[in-house]
Amino acid sequence: MLENAQAGSMPRWQDAAEPGALYALAERYRAVRGFSEVLCEPLATEDYVIQTMPDASPTRWHLAHVTWFFEALVLRRAYPAYRPLHEQYHYLFNSYYNTLGEQWPRPHRGLLSRPTVKEVYEYRAYVDRHVLTLLDRFPEQAAGVASIIELGLHHEQQHQELMLTDIKHVFAQNPLCPTYRAARHRHCGQPPPMTWTRFEEGLYEVGHDGTSFAYDNETPRHRTFLESFHLASRPVTNGEYLAFMVDGGYDRPELWLSDAWIVVPREGWRAPLYWHASDGCWQVYTLGGFRELDPNEPVSHVSYYEADAYARWAGVRLPTEAEWEIAARTQPLEGNFVESGRYHPAGALDAVAGLQQMYGDVWEWTASPYTPYPGYVQEPGALGEYNGKFMCDQLVLRGGSCATSTTHIRPTYRNFFPASARWQFSGIRIARPSCSSVRRPPSTS
């Protein structure tokens, strides 16, 4: 995904010439671009410019980079009269290496004091005016880049999620523990008991079918054979993960992958990211500030290493991405997404039969390495560079999170991060072969 990386439906690429399609595209453009700025409303100018780690970016850079996408890949191609607002923005906000190496180094994004936040907003407005003019007055040229505009909007939605997770990391480093926005906290009762849904062995088709928007890494659709398996009905909760911790989970090398056992002591991990022990109780830092840990919410901000160790401790495993996709295909695309305004995972509400919370709340780690599907062909240049170059040392996550847009997720969506990444809303759903039994984790009550 780009940079690994809110309204209405989107015309498919091949529909751009249909009556009203460009108007709908313009309306979606306004909605998505506007939502980025809505997410920034709680921020002070100083918040926009901080970068706390090489894998994160300042909010200002996110806002400018997604704008660079439309300037470099839409306007420079399809709008002959377009003149850039500032030529050096192409260097500062470009995030891929081309033959000239025109990229400001990612770890240095937080070193820039200029352009100012005000100037970045002016840049956004300047590009927006020209994109909307292109869609309104030059339909033939606009139809030729409609698919790229659509891709750019999904790219911006990815960065909207990154803006939230990155600013959370920024605020969490501050001793003042600032609040991004008062979140809607849903207090949940005891989670429903974890149950298991069986899926039969067979030859399945996975991957996107090409009938609507998808990233190239979701294609081509292909067949894969799966042994029968069981998938847990809901994500692992904070309380269940706490039982793993109480049982010495972080001190038992037999539970950890070899690379993990290097990372865990080196980084001093003793709990998920944003957990803090205070007077014998656990608190968790959220975008709404610190609060007492709710044992009934899905555990989040855990790495693949931690997810895998928990599964080993519980006597089970993580699902493969193909297993996850086959299971999710039958579920409604509903959940706790960014539009809920919670900005935090919520616990399961009811004991219902079957699977719950497959979408939203937390990205769910799978056991699958991020590699190309059979027959995958990388697009040339910037449009294919991201997905292709990241197909190494990454693990696949599925399902979206509480920071993902409802209109951005689908059953075939493949997110990916390094095994040690914890600053995303990443959680755990466990699986097991149909022939095995699961060891019940100790109760924390």
ZIHU-V690051 format. One record per residue. N is the residue number from 0. PSI is psi in radians with two decimals (none if undefined). NEAR is the number of other ideal C-beta (glycine too) atoms within 10 Angstrom. D_FIRST is the distance of its C-alpha to the first C-alpha in whole Angstrom. Layout:
BEGIN
n=N psi=PSI near=NEAR d_first=D_FIRST
n=N psi=PSI near=NEAR d_first=D_FIRST
END
This chain:
BEGIN
n=0 psi=2.76 near=19 d_first=0
n=1 psi=2.11 near=22 d_first=4
n=2 psi=0.34 near=18 d_first=6
n=3 psi=none near=18 d_first=5
n=4 psi=none near=18 d_first=5
n=5 psi=0.39 near=19 d_first=19
n=6 psi=2.47 near=14 d_first=21
n=7 psi=2.93 near=13 d_first=22
n=8 psi=2.85 near=9 d_first=21
n=9 psi=2.28 near=20 d_first=19
n=10 psi=2.44 near=22 d_first=20
n=11 psi=2.78 near=16 d_first=19
n=12 psi=-0.76 near=15 d_first=18
n=13 psi=-0.07 near=12 d_first=21
n=14 psi=0.07 near=17 d_first=23
n=15 psi=-0.46 near=20 d_first=23
n=16 psi=-0.09 near=13 d_first=27
n=17 psi=2.61 near=12 d_first=28
n=18 psi=2.31 near=6 d_first=30
n=19 psi=-0.17 near=10 d_first=29
n=20 psi=-0.75 near=20 d_first=25
n=21 psi=-0.56 near=21 d_first=25
n=22 psi=-0.78 near=13 d_first=27
n=23 psi=-0.66 near=17 d_first=24
n=24 psi=-0.72 near=23 d_first=21
n=25 psi=-0.70 near=18 d_first=23
n=26 psi=-0.71 near=14 d_first=24
n=27 psi=-0.64 near=20 d_first=20
n=28 psi=-0.84 near=21 d_first=19
n=29 psi=-0.72 near=15 d_first=22
n=30 psi=-0.82 near=14 d_first=21
n=31 psi=-0.81 near=24 d_first=18
n=32 psi=-0.65 near=22 d_first=19
n=33 psi=-0.60 near=13 d_first=22
n=34 psi=-0.57 near=18 d_first=20
n=35 psi=-0.72 near=20 d_first=18
n=36 psi=-0.51 near=11 d_first=22
n=37 psi=-0.75 near=10 d_first=23
n=38 psi=-0.41 near=24 d_first=21
n=39 psi=-0.11 near=19 d_first=23
n=40 psi=-0.63 near=7 d_first=26
n=41 psi=-0.11 near=14 d_first=27
n=42 psi=2.53 near=19 d_first=26
n=43 psi=2.82 near=8 d_first=29
n=44 psi=-0.71 near=10 d_first=28
n=45 psi=-0.49 near=8 d_first=29
n=46 psi=-0.47 near=19 d_first=26
n=47 psi=-0.33 near=21 d_first=23
n=48 psi=-0.03 near=18 d_first=24
n=49 psi=2.41 near=18 d_first=23
n=50 psi=2.11 near=22 d_first=21
n=51 psi=-0.22 near=19 d_first=22
n=52 psi=2.77 near=13 d_first=20
n=53 psi=-0.53 near=12 d_first=18
n=54 psi=-0.19 near=18 d_first=14
n=55 psi=2.98 near=24 d_first=15
n=56 psi=2.64 near=24 d_first=16
n=57 psi=2.61 near=23 d_first=19
n=58 psi=-0.71 near=26 d_first=19
n=59 psi=-0.73 near=26 d_first=20
n=60 psi=-0.75 near=26 d_first=17
n=61 psi=-0.86 near=28 d_first=15
n=62 psi=-0.67 near=25 d_first=17
n=63 psi=-0.67 near=25 d_first=18
n=64 psi=-0.78 near=23 d_first=14
n=65 psi=-0.47 near=27 d_first=13
n=66 psi=-0.73 near=26 d_first=17
n=67 psi=-0.67 near=21 d_first=16
n=68 psi=-0.86 near=24 d_first=14
n=69 psi=-0.61 near=25 d_first=16
n=70 psi=-0.86 near=22 d_first=19
n=71 psi=-0.66 near=18 d_first=18
n=72 psi=-0.18 near=19 d_first=16
n=73 psi=-1.09 near=25 d_first=19
n=74 psi=-0.73 near=20 d_first=22
n=75 psi=-0.36 near=13 d_first=22
n=76 psi=-0.70 near=13 d_first=22
n=77 psi=-0.04 near=20 d_first=24
n=78 psi=1.51 near=19 d_first=26
n=79 psi=-0.54 near=9 d_first=29
n=80 psi=-0.04 near=9 d_first=31
n=81 psi=2.36 near=17 d_first=28
n=82 psi=2.17 near=9 d_first=29
n=83 psi=2.57 near=17 d_first=26
n=84 psi=-0.67 near=17 d_first=27
n=85 psi=2.04 near=14 d_first=27
n=86 psi=-0.59 near=8 d_first=26
n=87 psi=-0.22 near=10 d_first=25
n=88 psi=-0.51 near=21 d_first=22
n=89 psi=-0.53 near=15 d_first=20
n=90 psi=-0.77 near=14 d_first=21
n=91 psi=-0.60 near=18 d_first=20
n=92 psi=0.12 near=26 d_first=17
n=93 psi=2.36 near=19 d_first=15
n=94 psi=0.30 near=20 d_first=12
n=95 psi=2.65 near=16 d_first=12
n=96 psi=2.01 near=12 d_first=15
n=97 psi=-3.02 near=11 d_first=17
n=98 psi=-0.35 near=6 d_first=21
n=99 psi=-0.05 near=8 d_first=22
n=100 psi=0.60 near=8 d_first=20
n=101 psi=1.37 near=12 d_first=20
n=102 psi=2.27 near=15 d_first=18
n=103 psi=2.26 near=16 d_first=19
n=104 psi=2.34 near=8 d_first=19
n=105 psi=-0.80 near=14 d_first=16
n=106 psi=-0.20 near=13 d_first=19
n=107 psi=0.12 near=10 d_first=21
n=108 psi=-0.52 near=22 d_first=20
n=109 psi=0.05 near=18 d_first=22
n=110 psi=-0.14 near=11 d_first=25
n=111 psi=2.23 near=16 d_first=25
n=112 psi=-0.29 near=7 d_first=28
n=113 psi=2.56 near=7 d_first=28
n=114 psi=2.69 near=19 d_first=27
n=115 psi=2.91 near=14 d_first=28
n=116 psi=-0.73 near=20 d_first=26
n=117 psi=-0.75 near=9 d_first=28
n=118 psi=-0.57 near=15 d_first=27
n=119 psi=-0.72 near=22 d_first=24
n=120 psi=-0.63 near=18 d_first=25
n=121 psi=-0.68 near=14 d_first=27
n=122 psi=-0.79 near=21 d_first=24
n=123 psi=-0.81 near=19 d_first=22
n=124 psi=-0.67 near=12 d_first=25
n=125 psi=-0.84 near=16 d_first=26
n=126 psi=-0.71 near=24 d_first=23
n=127 psi=-0.78 near=16 d_first=23
n=128 psi=-0.73 near=10 d_first=27
n=129 psi=-0.65 near=19 d_first=26
n=130 psi=-0.77 near=27 d_first=23
n=131 psi=-0.59 near=15 d_first=25
n=132 psi=-0.74 near=16 d_first=28
n=133 psi=-0.80 near=23 d_first=26
n=134 psi=-0.54 near=24 d_first=26
n=135 psi=-0.69 near=12 d_first=29
n=136 psi=-0.29 near=10 d_first=31
n=137 psi=1.18 near=16 d_first=30
n=138 psi=-0.62 near=16 d_first=28
n=139 psi=-0.83 near=8 d_first=28
n=140 psi=-0.67 near=16 d_first=26
n=141 psi=-0.69 near=24 d_first=24
n=142 psi=-0.57 near=18 d_first=24
n=143 psi=-0.36 near=15 d_first=23
n=144 psi=0.24 near=22 d_first=19
n=145 psi=-0.67 near=25 d_first=19
n=146 psi=-0.58 near=17 d_first=16
n=147 psi=-0.64 near=19 d_first=14
n=148 psi=-0.76 near=25 d_first=16
n=149 psi=-0.81 near=20 d_first=14
n=150 psi=-0.73 near=20 d_first=11
n=151 psi=-0.60 near=24 d_first=11
n=152 psi=-0.71 near=22 d_first=13
n=153 psi=-0.66 near=20 d_first=10
n=154 psi=-0.75 near=23 d_first=8
n=155 psi=-0.64 near=25 d_first=11
n=156 psi=-0.62 near=23 d_first=11
n=157 psi=-0.75 near=21 d_first=8
n=158 psi=-0.46 near=23 d_first=10
n=159 psi=-0.75 near=23 d_first=13
n=160 psi=-0.75 near=24 d_first=13
n=161 psi=-0.60 near=22 d_first=12
n=162 psi=-0.73 near=25 d_first=15
n=163 psi=-0.79 near=23 d_first=17
n=164 psi=-0.60 near=19 d_first=16
n=165 psi=-0.72 near=24 d_first=17
n=166 psi=-0.52 near=25 d_first=20
n=167 psi=-0.73 near=24 d_first=21
n=168 psi=-0.67 near=22 d_first=21
n=169 psi=-0.90 near=23 d_first=23
n=170 psi=-0.58 near=21 d_first=26
n=171 psi=-0.34 near=19 d_first=26
n=172 psi=-0.18 near=10 d_first=27
n=173 psi=2.16 near=11 d_first=30
n=174 psi=-0.36 near=5 d_first=33
n=175 psi=-0.19 near=6 d_first=34
n=176 psi=1.03 near=12 d_first=31
n=177 psi=2.72 near=16 d_first=30
n=178 psi=2.27 near=14 d_first=29
n=179 psi=-0.95 near=19 d_first=26
n=180 psi=2.40 near=15 d_first=28
n=181 psi=2.02 near=12 d_first=30
n=182 psi=2.75 near=18 d_first=28
n=183 psi=1.77 near=12 d_first=30
n=184 psi=2.17 near=15 d_first=30
n=185 psi=1.90 near=15 d_first=31
n=186 psi=2.26 near=9 d_first=34
n=187 psi=2.56 near=15 d_first=34
n=188 psi=-2.92 near=10 d_first=36
n=189 psi=2.28 near=13 d_first=36
n=190 psi=2.64 near=24 d_first=33
n=191 psi=2.61 near=17 d_first=34
n=192 psi=2.52 near=8 d_first=35
n=193 psi=2.20 near=19 d_first=32
n=194 psi=3.10 near=16 d_first=33
n=195 psi=2.34 near=17 d_first=31
n=196 psi=2.25 near=15 d_first=30
n=197 psi=2.43 near=9 d_first=31
n=198 psi=2.29 near=19 d_first=29
n=199 psi=2.69 near=10 d_first=31
n=200 psi=2.69 near=11 d_first=30
n=201 psi=3.08 near=11 d_first=30
n=202 psi=2.05 near=8 d_first=27
n=203 psi=2.71 near=17 d_first=24
n=204 psi=2.28 near=13 d_first=22
n=205 psi=2.81 near=21 d_first=18
n=206 psi=2.88 near=22 d_first=15
n=207 psi=2.51 near=21 d_first=15
n=208 psi=-0.04 near=12 d_first=18
n=209 psi=0.12 near=14 d_first=17
n=210 psi=-0.13 near=8 d_first=19
n=211 psi=-3.03 near=13 d_first=17
n=212 psi=2.47 near=19 d_first=13
n=213 psi=2.72 near=18 d_first=10
n=214 psi=2.74 near=20 d_first=7
n=215 psi=-0.46 near=20 d_first=9
n=216 psi=-0.11 near=26 d_first=8
n=217 psi=0.00 near=23 d_first=10
n=218 psi=2.90 near=18 d_first=13
n=219 psi=2.78 near=15 d_first=16
n=220 psi=2.40 near=15 d_first=18
n=221 psi=2.92 near=14 d_first=20
n=222 psi=2.53 near=10 d_first=23
n=223 psi=2.49 near=18 d_first=23
n=224 psi=2.32 near=9 d_first=26
n=225 psi=2.35 near=16 d_first=26
n=226 psi=2.78 near=12 d_first=29
n=227 psi=2.56 near=12 d_first=30
n=228 psi=2.87 near=23 d_first=29
n=229 psi=2.46 near=23 d_first=29
n=230 psi=2.40 near=22 d_first=26
n=231 psi=2.59 near=22 d_first=27
n=232 psi=-0.39 near=22 d_first=28
n=233 psi=2.93 near=21 d_first=26
n=234 psi=2.78 near=26 d_first=24
n=235 psi=2.41 near=26 d_first=26
n=236 psi=2.93 near=25 d_first=28
n=237 psi=-0.74 near=24 d_first=29
n=238 psi=-0.71 near=20 d_first=32
n=239 psi=-0.65 near=23 d_first=32
n=240 psi=-0.59 near=27 d_first=29
n=241 psi=-0.60 near=21 d_first=32
n=242 psi=-0.67 near=21 d_first=35
n=243 psi=-0.73 near=24 d_first=33
n=244 psi=-0.79 near=18 d_first=33
n=245 psi=-0.55 near=10 d_first=37
n=246 psi=0.26 near=14 d_first=37
n=247 psi=0.44 near=10 d_first=36
n=248 psi=-0.67 near=20 d_first=33
n=249 psi=-0.09 near=17 d_first=32
n=250 psi=0.13 near=12 d_first=35
n=251 psi=1.73 near=14 d_first=35
n=252 psi=-0.43 near=11 d_first=33
n=253 psi=-0.28 near=8 d_first=34
n=254 psi=-0.22 near=23 d_first=31
n=255 psi=2.51 near=22 d_first=28
n=256 psi=2.71 near=15 d_first=26
n=257 psi=-0.77 near=7 d_first=28
n=258 psi=-0.68 near=12 d_first=25
n=259 psi=-0.67 near=20 d_first=25
n=260 psi=-0.19 near=16 d_first=29
n=261 psi=-0.76 near=13 d_first=28
n=262 psi=-0.76 near=16 d_first=26
n=263 psi=-0.94 near=22 d_first=27
n=264 psi=-0.58 near=13 d_first=31
n=265 psi=-0.73 near=9 d_first=29
n=266 psi=-0.14 near=12 d_first=27
n=267 psi=0.54 near=7 d_first=30
n=268 psi=2.26 near=18 d_first=28
n=269 psi=-0.08 near=12 d_first=31
n=270 psi=2.95 near=20 d_first=29
n=271 psi=2.75 near=22 d_first=25
n=272 psi=2.45 near=20 d_first=24
n=273 psi=0.05 near=18 d_first=26
n=274 psi=2.40 near=19 d_first=29
n=275 psi=2.27 near=14 d_first=32
n=276 psi=2.27 near=11 d_first=35
n=277 psi=2.02 near=10 d_first=38
n=278 psi=0.74 near=5 d_first=42
n=279 psi=0.02 near=5 d_first=41
n=280 psi=2.72 near=9 d_first=38
n=281 psi=2.32 near=17 d_first=35
n=282 psi=2.77 near=16 d_first=33
n=283 psi=2.38 near=21 d_first=29
n=284 psi=2.26 near=18 d_first=28
n=285 psi=3.00 near=21 d_first=26
n=286 psi=-0.23 near=22 d_first=25
n=287 psi=0.22 near=16 d_first=28
n=288 psi=-3.05 near=15 d_first=30
n=289 psi=2.51 near=14 d_first=31
n=290 psi=2.91 near=13 d_first=33
n=291 psi=2.42 near=10 d_first=34
n=292 psi=2.24 near=21 d_first=32
n=293 psi=1.98 near=20 d_first=32
n=294 psi=-0.24 near=20 d_first=32
n=295 psi=-0.11 near=18 d_first=31
n=296 psi=2.71 near=25 d_first=28
n=297 psi=2.38 near=30 d_first=25
n=298 psi=2.44 near=28 d_first=24
n=299 psi=2.99 near=26 d_first=21
n=300 psi=0.73 near=25 d_first=20
n=301 psi=2.61 near=27 d_first=21
n=302 psi=2.96 near=26 d_first=19
n=303 psi=-0.69 near=25 d_first=18
n=304 psi=-0.78 near=26 d_first=22
n=305 psi=-0.69 near=30 d_first=23
n=306 psi=-0.76 near=26 d_first=22
n=307 psi=-0.72 near=22 d_first=23
n=308 psi=-0.72 near=24 d_first=27
n=309 psi=-0.79 near=25 d_first=27
n=310 psi=-0.74 near=24 d_first=27
n=311 psi=-0.74 near=18 d_first=29
n=312 psi=-0.70 near=21 d_first=32
n=313 psi=-0.05 near=22 d_first=32
n=314 psi=0.42 near=14 d_first=33
n=315 psi=-2.67 near=21 d_first=30
n=316 psi=3.02 near=17 d_first=26
n=317 psi=2.62 near=23 d_first=22
n=318 psi=2.71 near=27 d_first=21
n=319 psi=2.85 near=18 d_first=19
n=320 psi=-0.54 near=24 d_first=16
n=321 psi=-0.74 near=19 d_first=18
n=322 psi=-0.79 near=24 d_first=21
n=323 psi=-0.78 near=26 d_first=19
n=324 psi=-0.75 near=25 d_first=18
n=325 psi=-0.71 near=21 d_first=21
n=326 psi=-0.73 near=23 d_first=23
n=327 psi=-0.38 near=20 d_first=20
n=328 psi=-0.49 near=13 d_first=21
n=329 psi=-0.02 near=12 d_first=24
n=330 psi=2.53 near=16 d_first=24
n=331 psi=2.53 near=7 d_first=24
n=332 psi=1.26 near=15 d_first=20
n=333 psi=2.69 near=11 d_first=22
n=334 psi=-3.03 near=22 d_first=22
n=335 psi=1.66 near=25 d_first=22
n=336 psi=-3.11 near=24 d_first=19
n=337 psi=-0.52 near=23 d_first=19
n=338 psi=-0.33 near=15 d_first=22
n=339 psi=-0.38 near=17 d_first=24
n=340 psi=0.15 near=12 d_first=25
n=341 psi=-0.66 near=21 d_first=25
n=342 psi=0.52 near=24 d_first=22
n=343 psi=2.54 near=26 d_first=23
n=344 psi=2.55 near=26 d_first=23
n=345 psi=2.60 near=22 d_first=26
n=346 psi=2.80 near=24 d_first=28
n=347 psi=2.49 near=22 d_first=29
n=348 psi=-0.79 near=13 d_first=32
n=349 psi=2.73 near=8 d_first=34
n=350 psi=1.66 near=13 d_first=35
n=351 psi=2.71 near=12 d_first=34
n=352 psi=2.51 near=9 d_first=34
n=353 psi=-2.76 near=12 d_first=30
n=354 psi=2.52 near=18 d_first=27
n=355 psi=2.70 near=21 d_first=26
n=356 psi=0.67 near=24 d_first=23
n=357 psi=-0.42 near=27 d_first=20
n=358 psi=2.51 near=23 d_first=18
n=359 psi=-3.02 near=27 d_first=18
n=360 psi=-1.38 near=30 d_first=20
n=361 psi=2.48 near=30 d_first=18
n=362 psi=2.37 near=26 d_first=15
n=363 psi=2.11 near=29 d_first=17
n=364 psi=2.43 near=31 d_first=16
n=365 psi=2.94 near=27 d_first=17
n=366 psi=0.10 near=18 d_first=19
n=367 psi=2.28 near=20 d_first=16
n=368 psi=2.60 near=14 d_first=15
n=369 psi=1.76 near=23 d_first=11
n=370 psi=2.82 near=13 d_first=13
n=371 psi=2.55 near=15 d_first=12
n=372 psi=2.73 near=17 d_first=14
n=373 psi=2.23 near=10 d_first=18
n=374 psi=0.03 near=10 d_first=18
n=375 psi=2.35 near=18 d_first=14
n=376 psi=2.13 near=11 d_first=15
n=377 psi=2.34 near=16 d_first=12
n=378 psi=2.58 near=12 d_first=13
n=379 psi=2.69 near=9 d_first=15
n=380 psi=-2.71 near=11 d_first=14
n=381 psi=-0.54 near=17 d_first=11
n=382 psi=-0.32 near=16 d_first=10
n=383 psi=-0.11 near=17 d_first=9
n=384 psi=-0.70 near=17 d_first=9
n=385 psi=-0.99 near=21 d_first=6
n=386 psi=-0.69 near=22 d_first=5
n=387 psi=-0.77 near=16 d_first=9
n=388 psi=-0.33 near=12 d_first=10
n=389 psi=0.07 near=18 d_first=9
n=390 psi=1.01 near=15 d_first=10
n=391 psi=2.31 near=10 d_first=13
n=392 psi=0.59 near=12 d_first=15
n=393 psi=2.63 near=20 d_first=12
n=394 psi=2.62 near=24 d_first=13
n=395 psi=2.39 near=25 d_first=11
n=396 psi=2.66 near=28 d_first=12
n=397 psi=2.71 near=25 d_first=13
n=398 psi=-0.27 near=26 d_first=15
n=399 psi=3.07 near=28 d_first=13
n=400 psi=-3.07 near=30 d_first=16
n=401 psi=-0.11 near=27 d_first=18
n=402 psi=0.07 near=26 d_first=16
n=403 psi=2.53 near=27 d_first=14
n=404 psi=2.50 near=20 d_first=15
n=405 psi=-0.66 near=18 d_first=17
n=406 psi=0.13 near=21 d_first=16
n=407 psi=-0.24 near=20 d_first=12
n=408 psi=2.75 near=21 d_first=13
n=409 psi=2.89 near=17 d_first=14
n=410 psi=-0.48 near=20 d_first=15
n=411 psi=-0.01 near=20 d_first=13
n=412 psi=2.23 near=24 d_first=10
n=413 psi=1.86 near=22 d_first=8
n=414 psi=2.82 near=27 d_first=7
n=415 psi=2.43 near=24 d_first=8
n=416 psi=2.80 near=23 d_first=10
n=417 psi=2.75 near=17 d_first=13
n=418 psi=-0.43 near=19 d_first=17
n=419 psi=-0.05 near=19 d_first=18
n=420 psi=2.34 near=21 d_first=16
n=421 psi=-0.15 near=20 d_first=18
n=422 psi=-0.13 near=20 d_first=17
n=423 psi=2.86 near=26 d_first=15
n=424 psi=1.30 near=25 d_first=17
n=425 psi=2.38 near=27 d_first=16
n=426 psi=-2.80 near=28 d_first=19
n=427 psi=2.28 near=25 d_first=21
n=428 psi=2.34 near=28 d_first=22
n=429 psi=2.79 near=24 d_first=25
n=430 psi=2.94 near=23 d_first=26
n=431 psi=2.69 near=19 d_first=29
n=432 psi=2.67 near=12 d_first=31
n=433 psi=-0.36 near=13 d_first=33
n=434 psi=-0.02 near=9 d_first=36
n=435 psi=2.95 near=12 d_first=35
n=436 psi=2.72 near=11 d_first=36
n=437 psi=2.43 near=17 d_first=35
n=438 psi=2.17 near=10 d_first=36
n=439 psi=2.13 near=9 d_first=37
n=440 psi=2.60 near=21 d_first=35
n=441 psi=2.57 near=12 d_first=38
n=442 psi=2.54 near=8 d_first=39
n=443 psi=0.05 near=15 d_first=38
n=444 psi=none near=7 d_first=41
END
